[in-house]
Amino acid sequence: MLKMIIVDDEEPVSDMLSVLIDWEQMGIRLIGTCNNGIDAYQMIVDNEPDIVLTDVRMPGLTGVELIGRLKEAQSDAEFIILSGFGEFEYAQKAMQYGVRHYLLKPCNEKQIMEAVEDLKKTCYEKRALFKRRNELANVLESYVVENLLFECISQHEELEQVKRVYEPIVDFYTMDYEVCYFHYLEETKLSNYLESIKQCVSGANGYFLYVAYTLVVFFPGFHAEYEALDEQCTCLAESHGMVYRRESYGNLSELLTTLIAKLNRYEAIRFLCDGHEHKIYNHQALVINTKKYVDQLVVSDALKRETILKELERRILAVSDVELLRVLFSNMLVQLYSRMRSDTDFTQVMPVVEQLNVCMMPRDIYRVIQGKIQELFSVTNPSPVQDRDSIERMIQYTKQHLDDPSLSVRKLAKDYLYMNPDYVGRQFQKRTGMKYSTYLSNLRMERAKELLKENGAEKIYIIAEAVGCENNPQYFSQLFKKCTGMTPTQYAKSIQKEE
């Protein structure tokens, strides 16, 4: 079901619109109504509706200004404008923001429903695209987990250092995990029992490892009681001479810390995924050199790049273990892509990883790697993120650019940090204890208080512009009063009395 918000400065109108149409029958969940642009902006940022039905002329922010601010904040909502004004400039500006439906009051129920039905198609098309991207991301995440285990086990890298490369792709901290162990499973019987074990944990996006007569299965917790799972797995294990046990972890980072410490004792681990099997070996020297190539390629010119490719060719052709080469150079490509690309659409590297998986000879693997490296450097301008303390950088940038009205998590994540916006938003709230929008609003109002104390309230429009409210004193005044309980003028007078 899609989500919708109605915005109109006349409360009777917004109340009427909320009951005029049977929204649920249309597949719409009305999550709220607002009577001014300021509250509407906050509600839309916090709740991320699919559709917004908004009036044009409202105090503080007009409907068109509201849409403009949300577009700057990279909101994905679709908009319907409902207005009593037919001025061309309103419609023209709305069209510039991609608004397809501009309805003039009075309009009837049928016109509104037709506009909503049209936008429903657009929203579901976007959802289908998002679902497909998520499916690709899940496949890529599997490769990333395999690569992470490979790096930590083969190279004995510190987990904290390795995680930093993959944090934009994998959630290490907010999702709990379960680990199931099937002990005393003989290697010759693994293929016979693997499918039965997979059925026991069906519904979970699981990872399967086999080492030293033990099958290890770990997967994100599905927030349910596990008695049925334990009973089923215990029954399967006991009927085939195995021993079953399960452990719970607060997040993936905790799980990997424990698991890698255990796996590091063994020379080879089999990673089983989607019908494919890869072995993790301890070829430490080759791993170290491959990581060195990534560091060198990032800062190389065309001539140096050719030298590195020749050295890669020599190294690859000297290894007969094709499975090792597939895993090793899938890992190298993901790292190189992470370092070289300013976006976070890692699904673009998936076709190359799939090409590597069907390569049967070292020479074929080299050709794939060579082609991707040349393609990557022909279209990408290197922009590695040097400072890993992204939230601190975000805070400092915000303080230095308070006059920028377009500041938002999405803008900073994509245009400044080159990271996933949802991930940055979660990390910011985890670090500061509040959403970025709340932090930004508080910071702007504190700065406004300082300026009012220094300059008084004679030129409020200058203060409004200095704290990111553009040249819009009315919007600034309403926001200031909402945060402090006083208008800017009242606050300035109270400060003068205290002095």
C-alpha positions, -999 to 999 in steps of 0.1 A, spaced: 0 0 0 13 35 -9 16 63 16 2 98 11 2 132 30 -23 160 24 -11 196 29 -35 226 29 -34 258 51 -72 256 56 -78 229 81 -115 222 70 -102 216 34 -75 191 45 -100 174 67 -125 172 39 -99 158 15 -90 131 40 -125 117 40 -138 127 6 -123 96 -10 -120 61 3 -82 61 1 -77 26 14 -99 12 -13 -76 29 -38 -46 12 -21 -35 44 -4 -27 48 33 -32 84 45 -5 89 71 -12 125 80 -23 161 71 -5 194 76 -17 230 76 15 248 67 46 242 46 71 240 75 53 212 93 47 194 59 84 195 50 94 179 84 66 152 81 76 143 45 113 141 54 106 119 84 79 96 68 89 95 32 54 93 16 49 81 -20 24 109 -29 19 144 -16 -13 164 -23 -6 200 -16 -21 235 -18 -1 263 -33 -5 294 -12 4 287 24 22 307 51 59 302 55 64 280 24 42 279 -7 34 245 -21 59 251 -50 86 262 -26 79 231 -5 83 209 -35 115 227 -44 130 222 -10 121 185 -10 136 180 -44 169 197 -31 167 172 -2 164 144 -28 129 133 -18 114 106 -40 78 116 -35 53 124 -63 33 155 -61 -2 168 -69 -8 205 -67 -43 216 -57 -47 253 -61 -73 281 -64 -48 301 -85 -43 296 -122 -12 319 -125 11 306 -152 42 311 -131 30 286 -105 23 259 -131 55 267 -149 76 263 -118 58 232 -108 65 216 -142 102 225 -137 102 203 -106 86 174 -125 50 179 -112 26 164 -137 -7 172 -120 -18 208 -113 -55 208 -104 -75 241 -101 -101 245 -73 -129 238 -74 -121 203 -87 -141 172 -82 -135 138 -66 -130 122 -100 -102 145 -111 -83 139 -78 -87 101 -81 -75 101 -118 -44 121 -108 -37 97 -79 -42 66 -101 -17 80 -126 9 86 -99 3 51 -84 16 36 -117 47 57 -114 52 48 -78 49 10 -84 73 12 -114 98 29 -91 92 2 -64 98 -26 -90 131 -10 -100 141 -6 -64 132 -43 -57 154 -53 -87 183 -32 -74 179 -48 -40 180 -83 -55 212 -74 -72 225 -59 -40 218 -91 -21 237 -111 -46 266 -86 -44 264 -87 -5 270 -124 -7 302 -118 -27 313 -91 -3 309 -114 28 329 -140 10 356 -115 1 356 -102 36 362 -137 51 388 -143 24 407 -111 33 406 -116 70 415 -153 69 440 -153 41 458 -120 49 450 -119 86 439 -83 83 421 -67 112 384 -70 108 378 -33 117 401 -22 88 385 -45 63 349 -35 73 356 1 63 358 -8 27 324 -26 27 304 -5 51 285 13 23 273 -21 10 268 -43 41 249 -35 74 274 -45 101 257 -29 131 219 -27 131 207 -62 123 209 -92 146 222 -126 132 218 -163 140 245 -190 135 236 -227 132 263 -253 135 260 -289 122 289 -308 137 303 -342 126 291 -339 90 314 -359 68 326 -342 36 314 -371 14 278 -366 27 278 -328 25 260 -326 -9 234 -352 3 224 -332 34 230 -296 22 196 -292 5 177 -305 36 196 -281 58 188 -252 34 151 -261 37 153 -259 74 165 -223 73 143 -214 43 133 -177 43 167 -166 55 193 -151 33 219 -175 46 257 -180 41 270 -216 42 306 -225 52 321 -260 56 352 -266 76 366 -295 96 335 -317 95 313 -288 104 287 -269 84 283 -233 96 251 -214 85 246 -178 94 218 -155 84 200 -122 95 176 -127 123 139 -128 112 126 -116 146 106 -147 154 107 -175 179 133 -201 169 119 -231 187 105 -246 154 138 -240 136 158 -256 164 134 -286 166 136 -292 129 174 -289 127 179 -310 158 157 -338 143 176 -337 110 210 -337 127 203 -365 151 188 -387 124 221 -384 105 246 -387 133 253 -350 136 251 -325 165 232 -292 161 235 -260 180 226 -223 174 241 -190 187 227 -155 185 246 -123 179 236 -86 182 250 -77 147 271 -90 119 302 -74 132 300 -93 165 294 -126 146 323 -121 122 347 -113 151 339 -146 167 337 -166 135 369 -154 119 389 -162 151 377 -198 148 382 -201 110 417 -187 111 428 -221 126 422 -239 94 440 -240 60 410 -242 38 373 -232 42 346 -240 16 321 -211 9 289 -225 -5 265 -200 -22 237 -204 -49 250 -237 -62 286 -225 -64 315 -234 -42 346 -214 -35 375 -224 -13 393 -198 9 430 -205 10 459 -189 28 478 -176 -2 490 -146 18 517 -133 -6 493 -131 -36 467 -113 -15 491 -87 -3 503 -80 -38 468 -77 -51 459 -52 -24 491 -33 -33 479 -32 -69 447 -15 -59 466 12 -40 489 17 -70 461 18 -96 442 45 -77 470 70 -81 485 57 -114 488 74 -148 482 55 -181 519 44 -184 521 31 -148 487 14 -153 501 -6 -182 531 -17 -161 507 -28 -133 486 -48 -158 516 -66 -171 526 -75 -135 490 -87 -129 492 -109 -160 524 -125 -148 509 -131 -113 476 -145 -126 491 -169 -151 514 -183 -124 485 -196 -103 467 -227 -114 439 -225 -88 411 -209 -108 387 -208 -78 412 -188 -59 417 -164 -87 380 -158 -91 375 -149 -54 407 -129 -52 400 -107 -82 363 -103 -75 376 -88 -42 401 -66 -60 374 -52 -83 350 -44 -55 378 -26 -36 389 -8 -67 353 2 -75 349 14 -39 380 36 -41 374 50 -76 337 57 -79 320 86 -62 285 69 -63 275 38 -43 258 18 -70 280 -13 -65 255 -34 -85 273 -22 -117 302 -44 -108 280 -75 -107 282 -84 -144 320 -85 -142 319 -108 -111 295 -131 -130 320 -131 -159 347 -142 -135 326 -170 -122 324 -187 -156 361 -183 -164 378 -217 -167 414 -206 -173 437 -180 -157 441 -163 -191 404 -157 -193 404 -142 -158 432 -118 -167 413 -106 -198 382 -98 -178 403 -79 -152 422 -61 -178 390 -50 -196 373 -38 -165 403 -18 -152 407 -1 -186 369 7 -187 369 20 -151 397 44 -157 383 56 -190 351 68 -174 359 75 -137 376 105 -121 393 91 -90 379 106 -58 389 84 -28 375 94 5 405 102 27 389 109 60 370 79 73 353 98 101 324 107 79 300 119 105 325 144 120 332 157 85 294 160 80 290 180 112 319 203 103 305 208 67 271 217 81 285 243 105 305 259 77 276 259 52 246 268 74 235 294 48 229 266 22 191 260 21 196 226 3 214 209 32 201 174 38 214 139 45 209 128 9 227 158 -5 257 155 19 259 117 15 259 118 -23 276 150 -31 301 153 -3 308 120 14 301 98 -16 282 73 6 248 56 9 223 82 23 204 57 44 236 44 59 248 79 67 214 88 82 216 58 105 252 64 115 245 101 122 215 93 145 236 66 162 265 91 168 244 122 178 212 107 192 190 127 168 181 128 131 201 151 109 171 173 101 166 179 138 203 186 143 203 210 114 172 229 126 187 232 161 220 244 148 203 270 126 183 284 154 213 286 177 231 305 151 201 328 146 201 335 183 237 346 181 231 369 152 200 384 168 221 390 200 248 407 179 227 427 154 192 429 168 161 423 147 163 452 123 175 431 93 158 398 98 160 389 61 198 390 64 197 366 94 172 344 76 196 341 46 226 334 69 210 304 85 197 288 53 162 302 50 171 321 19 156 356 16 123 345 33 119 363 66 83 350 71 95 313 68 124 321 91 102 338 117 77 309 118 105 283 122 122 304 149 90 307 168 83 270 165 117 263 180 119 290 207 83 300 214 92 336 204 94 356 172 129 369 163 118 404 173 105 393 207 137 373 213 159 403 204 140 425 228 143 400 256 180 399 251 182 437 252 163 437 285 186 412 301 216 433 291 
